[in-house]
Amino acid sequence: QSQKPAETAEAAGSQGKLWEMHNKLFDHREALDDASLVQYADELGLDITQFLKDLATHAHLTRIQTDVDSGLQYGVAETPTFIIGVRHEGTDNLEDFVQQIMQVALSNGH
């Protein structure tokens, strides 16, 4: 179920609007039908012809699959998962996550 939203975000990203589209998809995760996706692209001022071409040809699928394969290689079971010298899955305890990052940064002299 996440392939189409991932391709949508990447298609928007190729036009410099990845995070804007990411936020729209997250805010409207109950409305990810084709008409809604085109509406979001239009709201972001994307070139709709290029956007639709990217989706129709799965132009960004190889990159997405590479990310998926990498996640599987590292045992990622849920999103979001961050691997930055420490491993933290989910978003239940961000304070603990930030503390872990700070400990790694301090131990590396940063």
Order of alpha helices (4+ residues) and beta strands (2+ residues): alpha-alpha-alpha-alpha-alpha-beta-beta-alpha
